[in-house]
Amino acid sequence: MYPFHQHFLLCLGFFLYVPASVTAIVHLVRRGEMASRVTQVLAGGAALCHTSLLALRAVECGAFPVLTALESLLLFLVLVTVLVLFLGRRFRLPTVVSFSVPLITAISAGSFLLVRPPAELPEAHPLLLASHVSLTVISYVAFTLGFVTGAMYLAQARQLKSHRPGPLLWLLPPLEVTEAISVRTIAAGWLMLSLGIALGALGLYLGREKLPADAPWHADPKIVWTGLTWVVYTGIVLIHFLPRFRGLRWALVGVLGFGFLIFTYFGAHFLGSGFHRY
């Protein structure tokens, strides 16, 4: 299992995300600027803890730390947190941070379900493996931002239709901006996922002789569910070209697609066994 100090960093990161979620909700409900700043500081601290854990794992295994499901999830948490913090500061969109942090906290809680003995470095193609996992994780980061902006679109559209706008309405960017961000991030995520799958297929072909005979690649749940995720997001990208699936319907489809992504990510680790450990 992981050493105590690595477990400590894992737990500390999560317990920094929890109060960050509370202050994020306060910011959304009461439009408190101080709550927004505290959220960003706490989320940044949590990302720093998880970055430190990944750095320790890199030193320990002598390679990019993506050898287990936990490590790939931590990489995702770090990247998505850094991205939303950057967007919040660079483009003055603190609402993106406040919408994202509770979701990041919930996903971070799932990391405790993936704590397993560290894996050893594969004998062949470690760079290809790292590239495959990294691109896939980056695609999930983009899909997450697409989900967040889609949820923001739905929340704003609901308030506009109610004719009784609350404080949240004044924190959100225009609907056109929110939809544009959602469309571009989901399209970028689809491209990254496609490249990640292509590299994974290449690595699978090059290492086909090392695969166990009793575990064919097409029976690996991670491959099956990732393939289904690619199909779902391919459909989401394509339907945006249909005029009737823009605006509110596009946002709803993007939110549902992300729900499928979360199910497949965690479900693939518990609904079967395969040669994937990450």
C-alpha positions in Angstrom: 0.0 0.0 0.0 1.0 3.6 -0.2 3.3 5.0 2.6 1.7 7.1 5.4 2.9 10.4 4.1 1.4 9.7 0.7 -1.9 8.8 2.3 -1.7 11.9 4.4 -1.4 14.1 1.2 -4.3 12.3 -0.4 -6.5 12.9 2.7 -5.3 16.5 3.2 -6.1 17.3 -0.4 -9.7 16.0 0.0 -10.2 17.8 3.3 -9.2 21.0 1.7 -11.7 20.5 -1.1 -14.5 20.0 1.4 -14.5 23.5 2.9 -13.7 24.9 -0.6 -17.1 23.4 -1.7 -18.8 25.1 1.2 -17.4 28.5 0.4 -18.1 28.0 -3.3 -21.8 27.4 -2.5 -21.8 30.5 -0.3 -20.4 32.5 -3.2 -23.1 31.3 -5.6 -25.9 31.9 -3.1 -24.8 35.2 -1.6 -22.4 36.6 -4.2 -19.7 36.9 -1.6 -16.4 38.0 -3.1 -14.4 36.9 0.0 -16.0 33.4 -0.3 -14.8 33.2 -3.9 -11.3 34.1 -2.9 -11.3 31.5 0.0 -12.6 28.9 -2.5 -9.7 29.6 -4.8 -7.1 29.4 -2.1 -8.4 26.2 -0.6 -8.8 24.5 -4.0 -5.3 25.6 -4.9 -4.0 24.1 -1.7 -5.8 20.8 -2.4 -4.3 20.7 -5.9 -0.8 21.4 -4.4 -1.2 18.4 -2.1 -2.2 16.1 -4.9 0.6 17.4 -7.1 3.1 16.7 -4.3 1.7 13.1 -4.0 2.1 12.6 -7.7 5.7 14.0 -7.5 6.5 11.5 -4.7 5.1 8.7 -6.8 7.2 9.8 -9.8 10.4 9.7 -7.7 9.5 6.4 -6.2 8.6 4.6 -9.5 11.0 6.5 -11.7 8.3 7.3 -14.3 5.3 9.5 -14.9 2.8 8.5 -12.2 -0.1 7.1 -14.2 0.3 3.5 -13.4 -2.8 3.1 -11.3 -6.4 4.3 -11.4 -5.7 6.5 -8.3 -2.8 8.2 -9.9 -4.7 8.9 -13.2 -7.6 10.3 -11.1 -5.2 12.5 -9.1 -3.7 13.8 -12.3 -7.2 14.6 -13.5 -8.1 16.4 -10.2 -4.9 18.5 -10.4 -5.4 19.5 -14.1 -9.1 20.4 -13.8 -8.5 22.4 -10.7 -5.6 24.3 -12.2 -7.6 24.9 -15.4 -10.7 26.4 -13.6 -8.5 28.5 -11.3 -6.7 29.9 -14.4 -10.0 30.6 -16.1 -11.4 32.2 -13.0 -8.3 34.6 -12.7 -7.5 35.2 -16.3 -11.0 35.8 -17.7 -12.6 37.0 -14.4 -15.0 34.1 -14.2 -15.0 33.1 -10.5 -18.4 31.5 -11.1 -16.7 28.7 -13.1 -14.5 28.0 -10.1 -17.5 28.0 -7.7 -19.5 25.7 -10.0 -16.6 23.3 -10.5 -15.2 22.9 -7.0 -18.2 20.9 -5.5 -18.0 18.5 -8.4 -14.3 18.2 -8.0 -14.8 17.5 -4.3 -17.3 14.7 -5.1 -14.9 13.1 -7.6 -12.0 13.5 -5.1 -14.1 11.5 -2.6 -14.1 8.7 -5.2 -10.4 8.5 -5.1 -10.5 6.6 -1.8 -12.3 3.8 -3.6 -9.3 3.4 -5.9 -6.6 3.1 -3.3 -4.7 -0.1 -4.3 -1.1 -1.3 -4.1 1.1 0.8 -6.4 1.8 -0.8 -9.8 5.2 -1.5 -11.3 6.4 0.1 -14.4 5.6 -1.9 -17.5 8.5 -3.5 -19.3 7.8 -1.9 -22.7 6.6 1.4 -24.1 6.4 3.5 -20.8 6.4 6.7 -22.8 3.6 5.5 -25.0 1.6 4.5 -21.9 2.1 7.8 -20.3 1.0 9.7 -23.4 -2.0 7.5 -23.8 -3.2 8.0 -20.2 -2.3 11.7 -20.2 -4.3 12.5 -23.3 -7.2 10.5 -22.0 -7.1 12.4 -18.7 -6.8 15.8 -20.5 -9.9 14.8 -22.5 -11.8 14.1 -19.3 -10.7 17.5 -18.0 -12.2 19.2 -21.1 -15.4 17.2 -20.8 -15.7 18.3 -17.2 -15.4 21.9 -18.1 -18.0 21.3 -20.8 -20.3 19.9 -18.2 -19.7 22.8 -15.8 -20.5 25.4 -18.4 -23.5 23.3 -19.6 -24.8 23.3 -16.0 -24.2 27.1 -15.8 -26.2 27.5 -19.0 -29.1 25.5 -17.7 -29.1 27.4 -14.4 -29.1 30.7 -16.1 -31.8 29.7 -18.6 -34.0 28.5 -15.7 -33.6 31.8 -13.9 -34.4 33.8 -17.0 -37.6 31.8 -17.6 -38.7 32.2 -14.0 -38.9 36.0 -14.3 -37.6 36.1 -10.7 -33.9 36.2 -11.1 -31.8 35.4 -8.0 -28.2 36.4 -7.1 -26.8 33.6 -9.3 -28.0 35.3 -12.5 -25.7 38.3 -12.0 -22.7 36.0 -11.5 -23.0 34.1 -14.7 -21.6 35.1 -18.1 -24.0 35.6 -21.1 -25.6 32.5 -22.5 -23.7 32.8 -25.8 -20.4 32.8 -24.0 -21.3 29.9 -21.8 -22.4 27.8 -24.8 -19.3 28.7 -26.8 -17.0 27.5 -24.0 -19.0 24.3 -23.7 -18.9 23.6 -27.4 -15.2 24.2 -27.8 -14.1 22.3 -24.7 -16.2 19.3 -25.5 -14.9 19.3 -29.1 -11.3 19.6 -27.8 -12.0 16.8 -25.3 -13.3 14.6 -28.1 -10.1 15.2 -30.1 -7.8 14.4 -27.1 -9.8 11.3 -26.4 -9.5 10.2 -30.0 -5.7 10.7 -29.9 -5.5 8.9 -26.5 -7.4 5.9 -27.9 -5.2 5.8 -31.0 -2.1 5.7 -28.9 -3.6 3.1 -26.6 -4.4 1.0 -29.7 -0.8 1.4 -30.9 0.5 0.3 -27.6 -1.8 -2.6 -27.5 -0.6 -3.7 -31.0 3.1 -3.3 -30.1 2.6 -5.2 -26.8 0.2 -7.8 -28.1 2.7 -10.7 -27.4 2.7 -9.8 -23.7 -1.1 -9.9 -23.3 -2.4 -12.9 -21.3 -4.1 -15.4 -23.5 -7.1 -15.8 -21.2 -7.8 -12.0 -21.2 -8.5 -10.8 -24.8 -8.3 -7.0 -25.2 -11.9 -6.7 -26.4 -13.0 -8.2 -23.0 -11.2 -5.5 -21.0 -14.0 -3.3 -19.4 -11.8 -0.2 -19.5 -11.5 -0.5 -23.3 -15.2 -1.3 -23.8 -16.4 1.6 -21.7 -13.9 4.1 -23.1 -15.0 3.1 -26.6 -18.6 3.7 -25.6 -17.7 7.0 -24.1 -16.0 8.0 -27.4 -19.2 7.0 -29.3 -21.4 9.1 -27.0 -19.2 12.2 -27.3 -18.9 11.7 -31.1 -22.7 11.9 -31.2 -22.7 15.0 -28.9 -20.2 16.8 -31.1 -22.1 15.9 -34.3 -25.6 16.9 -33.1 -24.4 20.4 -32.4 -24.4 20.9 -36.1 -28.2 20.4 -36.0 -30.0 23.8 -35.4 -32.6 22.2 -33.2 -29.9 20.8 -30.8 -28.3 24.1 -29.9 -28.7 26.2 -26.8 -30.7 24.6 -24.1 -30.9 21.2 -25.7 -27.1 21.1 -26.3 -26.4 22.0 -22.7 -28.7 19.2 -21.5 -27.1 16.7 -23.8 -23.6 17.7 -22.6 -24.7 17.3 -19.0 -26.1 13.8 -19.6 -23.0 12.8 -21.6 -20.8 13.7 -18.6 -23.0 11.6 -16.3 -22.3 8.7 -18.6 -18.6 9.5 -18.5 -18.5 9.4 -14.7 -20.4 6.1 -14.7 -18.1 4.5 -17.2 -14.9 5.8 -15.4 -15.7 4.4 -12.0 -17.8 1.5 -13.3 -15.0 0.1 -15.4 -12.9 -0.4 -12.3 -15.6 -2.4 -10.4 -17.8 -4.1 -13.1 -15.1 -6.4 -14.3 -11.4 -7.1 -14.4 -8.8 -6.6 -17.2 -5.2 -5.7 -17.8 -5.8 -2.0 -17.3 -4.7 -0.7 -13.9 -5.2 3.0 -14.6 
